[in-house]
Amino acid sequence: MDNNKKSYYSRGKLTVVGAGPGDAELITLKGVKALQDANVVLYDALVNPELLDFAQNAEKIFVGKRKGCYAYQQEQINELIVAKAQTHGHVVRLKGGDPFVFGRGSEEMLYAAEHGLEVAMVPGISSSVAVPASQNIPVTKRGASESFWVITGTNKEHKLSKDVSLAAKSSATVIILMGMSKLPEIVELFISEGKSETPVAVIQSGTTNEEKIGIGNISSILEVVESRNLSNPAIIVIGEVVRHREQIVQIQQEFLSNRIS
């Protein structure tokens, strides 16, 4: 290890870094610099592995969690951060999207600080807005949506968040993360609010080469998801803004048609 690094991180340091929504080019320059400076990188399942190339001199440890499959429990990750920082120096915790948007980055920073580590945070581009944008779906649009909700579909009790029912009563765009297993319940809630025709997009593995999308409305989206074989990791976008994507496609097709004719 570099002696200057060792003395600088005498107490150990944790930097929580947002990796962005999936596309390796959507990490920030500050995030890249943190990776280049790291002695250890603990990375999640949704992190693009190409980003690890920036941490050429670091030990790399996969600590990802997927539904029903845990490389490490959260308590073990917390302990590993502290242990590695104390023995190696600078630990980068690389997390998908933005670590402060349903990423538990705040919990890991708090644990590290309580154990005497220096802590820092590098924000990431949140999948909640970037993934819809990658499919030409804005989360707000004049005349269509004045605000947006970002909600976890599954809370710590593994139930649908109560905020979904509140959001269904509003005219806002509703963006639901980790909600695919609760989609039938979500559909039922929106139908009960008289929103059967409200447009819906389900985007799987957004901004990556495996990206898939299904477009429908509240009454049809379950069939669309089944026919397109969509599953986690996916984002659910509900609201009139979904129509913007189709408007762009239609305008482009008309333009090309006019040029050919």
C-alpha positions in Angstrom: 0.0 0.0 0.0 1.1 3.6 -0.7 2.7 4.9 2.6 1.1 8.4 2.0 -2.3 6.8 1.7 -1.7 4.7 4.8 -0.8 7.8 7.0 -3.7 9.8 5.5 -6.2 7.1 6.3 -4.7 6.3 9.7 -8.2 5.8 11.1 -9.6 4.3 7.9 -12.0 5.9 5.6 -15.3 5.0 3.9 -16.5 6.6 0.7 -20.0 5.7 -0.4 -20.1 6.1 -4.2 -23.2 6.1 -6.4 -22.5 3.9 -9.5 -25.5 5.3 -11.5 -28.3 3.3 -13.1 -26.3 0.7 -15.0 -24.5 2.3 -18.0 -20.9 2.6 -17.0 -20.6 6.0 -18.6 -23.2 7.4 -16.1 -20.9 7.4 -13.1 -19.6 10.8 -12.1 -16.0 11.9 -12.5 -15.8 12.2 -8.7 -16.9 8.6 -8.4 -14.2 7.5 -10.8 -11.6 9.4 -8.8 -12.7 7.7 -5.6 -12.4 4.3 -7.2 -8.9 5.1 -8.5 -8.0 6.1 -4.9 -9.5 3.0 -3.2 -7.7 0.3 -1.4 -10.8 -1.9 -1.2 -14.0 -1.8 -3.2 -17.2 -3.4 -1.9 -19.7 -3.5 -4.7 -23.3 -4.5 -5.2 -25.1 -6.7 -7.7 -26.5 -3.9 -9.8 -23.1 -2.2 -10.3 -21.7 -2.4 -13.8 -18.6 -4.6 -13.5 -16.8 -2.3 -16.0 -16.5 0.3 -13.2 -14.2 -2.0 -11.3 -11.5 -1.4 -13.9 -11.1 2.1 -12.4 -9.9 0.5 -9.1 -6.9 -1.2 -10.5 -5.0 -1.4 -7.2 -7.9 -2.2 -5.0 -9.1 -5.5 -3.5 -12.6 -6.0 -4.9 -15.3 -7.9 -2.9 -18.8 -8.6 -4.1 -21.3 -8.0 -1.4 -24.5 -7.9 -3.6 -27.9 -8.7 -2.5 -30.7 -10.0 -4.7 -34.1 -11.3 -3.7 -33.6 -14.6 -2.0 -29.8 -14.5 -2.5 -27.4 -12.7 -0.1 -23.6 -12.8 -0.4 -23.5 -10.9 2.9 -26.2 -9.8 5.3 -26.3 -6.1 5.9 -24.8 -6.4 9.4 -21.9 -8.4 7.9 -21.3 -5.7 5.2 -21.2 -3.0 8.0 -18.6 -5.0 9.9 -16.6 -5.7 6.7 -16.4 -2.0 5.9 -14.9 -1.2 9.3 -12.5 -4.2 9.3 -11.2 -3.5 5.8 -10.8 0.3 6.5 -8.9 -0.4 9.7 -6.5 -2.8 8.0 -6.3 -1.4 4.4 -7.2 2.3 4.6 -9.7 3.7 2.0 -12.8 1.6 1.4 -15.2 2.5 -1.4 -18.7 1.2 -1.1 -19.9 1.1 -4.7 -23.7 1.1 -4.9 -26.1 1.2 -7.8 -28.0 4.4 -8.6 -27.7 6.9 -5.8 -26.9 5.4 -2.4 -29.2 7.7 -0.6 -32.3 6.7 -2.7 -33.3 3.3 -1.1 -29.7 2.3 -1.1 -28.9 2.0 2.7 -25.8 4.2 2.1 -26.8 6.4 5.1 -26.9 3.3 7.4 -23.4 2.2 6.3 -22.0 5.7 6.8 -23.5 6.0 10.2 -22.1 2.6 11.3 -18.7 3.5 9.9 -18.7 6.9 11.7 -19.7 5.3 15.0 -16.6 3.1 14.7 -14.2 5.9 14.2 -13.9 6.0 10.4 -13.7 9.1 8.3 -16.8 9.1 6.0 -17.6 10.7 2.6 -20.4 10.5 0.1 -20.3 10.8 -3.7 -23.8 11.1 -5.1 -24.9 9.0 -8.1 -27.4 9.4 -10.8 -30.6 7.8 -9.5 -32.2 5.1 -11.6 -35.6 6.6 -10.5 -35.2 9.5 -13.0 -32.4 8.3 -15.3 -34.0 5.1 -16.4 -37.3 6.7 -17.5 -35.2 9.5 -19.2 -33.2 6.8 -21.1 -36.6 5.8 -22.7 -37.6 9.4 -23.4 -40.0 9.5 -20.4 -39.7 12.7 -18.4 -40.8 12.5 -14.7 -42.4 16.0 -15.0 -43.9 17.7 -18.0 -45.8 21.0 -18.3 -49.5 20.3 -18.6 -49.0 16.6 -17.7 -47.3 16.4 -14.3 -46.2 19.0 -11.8 -44.4 16.6 -9.4 -43.3 13.1 -9.0 -43.2 10.4 -6.2 -40.4 7.9 -5.9 -41.5 5.1 -3.7 -40.2 1.7 -2.7 -42.6 -1.0 -3.7 -41.6 -3.3 -0.9 -40.9 -2.0 2.6 -38.9 -3.7 5.4 -41.9 -5.8 6.4 -42.0 -7.0 2.7 -45.3 -5.3 2.2 -46.4 -2.7 -0.3 -45.6 0.8 0.9 -48.6 2.7 2.1 -47.4 5.7 0.2 -48.4 4.0 -3.0 -52.1 4.4 -2.1 -51.5 8.1 -1.3 -49.7 8.6 -4.6 -52.5 6.9 -6.5 -54.8 9.7 -5.4 -52.6 12.4 -6.9 -52.0 13.6 -10.4 -48.2 13.2 -10.0 -46.0 10.8 -11.8 -45.4 7.7 -9.7 -42.1 5.9 -9.9 -41.9 2.6 -8.0 -38.6 0.8 -7.3 -38.5 -2.8 -6.2 -42.2 -3.2 -6.9 -42.5 -5.9 -9.5 -43.7 -8.5 -7.0 -46.4 -6.1 -5.9 -47.6 -5.1 -9.3 -51.0 -6.7 -9.0 -51.6 -4.8 -5.8 -50.4 -1.6 -7.4 -52.8 -2.1 -10.3 -55.7 -2.8 -8.0 -55.0 0.4 -6.0 -54.9 2.6 -9.2 -58.1 1.0 -10.6 -59.9 1.7 -7.3 -59.0 5.4 -7.9 -60.5 5.3 -11.4 -57.2 5.3 -13.2 -57.6 2.2 -15.4 -56.5 4.2 -18.5 -53.4 5.9 -16.9 -50.3 5.0 -18.9 -47.7 2.8 -17.4 -44.1 1.8 -18.4 -42.1 -1.0 -16.9 -38.4 -0.8 -17.7 -36.1 -3.7 -16.9 -32.3 -3.4 -16.5 -32.5 0.2 -17.6 -29.6 1.9 -19.4 -27.8 -1.5 -19.9 -27.5 -3.8 -22.9 -30.2 -6.0 -21.4 -32.7 -3.2 -21.2 -36.3 -4.2 -21.9 -39.5 -2.1 -21.8 -43.2 -2.7 -21.7 -45.8 0.0 -22.3 -49.5 -0.2 -21.5 -52.0 1.3 -19.1 -53.1 0.3 -15.6 -55.7 -2.2 -16.9 -53.3 -3.8 -19.4 -49.9 -3.7 -17.8 -50.0 -7.1 -16.1 -50.6 -8.7 -19.5 -47.8 -6.6 -21.1 -45.4 -7.7 -18.3 -46.3 -11.3 -18.9 -46.0 -11.2 -22.6 -42.7 -9.3 -22.5 -41.4 -11.6 -19.7 -40.4 -8.5 -17.6 -39.0 -9.0 -14.1 -36.6 -7.5 -11.6 -34.6 -5.3 -11.6 -37.2 -3.1 -13.1 -38.8 0.3 -12.5 -42.5 1.1 -12.8 -43.5 4.5 -14.1 -47.1 5.5 -13.9 -48.5 8.7 -15.3 -49.4 10.8 -18.3 -45.7 11.5 -18.9 -45.3 8.0 -20.4 -47.2 9.2 -23.5 -44.2 11.5 -24.2 -42.2 8.5 -25.4 -44.8 7.5 -27.9 -45.2 11.1 -29.1 -41.4 11.3 -29.8 -41.6 8.0 -31.7 -44.6 9.2 -33.8 -43.0 12.5 -34.7 -39.8 10.8 -35.8 -41.6 8.3 -37.9 -43.7 11.0 -39.6 -40.5 13.0 -40.3 -38.8 10.0 -41.9 -41.9 9.2 -43.9 -42.1 12.7 -45.2 -38.5 12.7 -46.2 -38.8 9.4 -48.1 -42.0 10.6 -49.9 
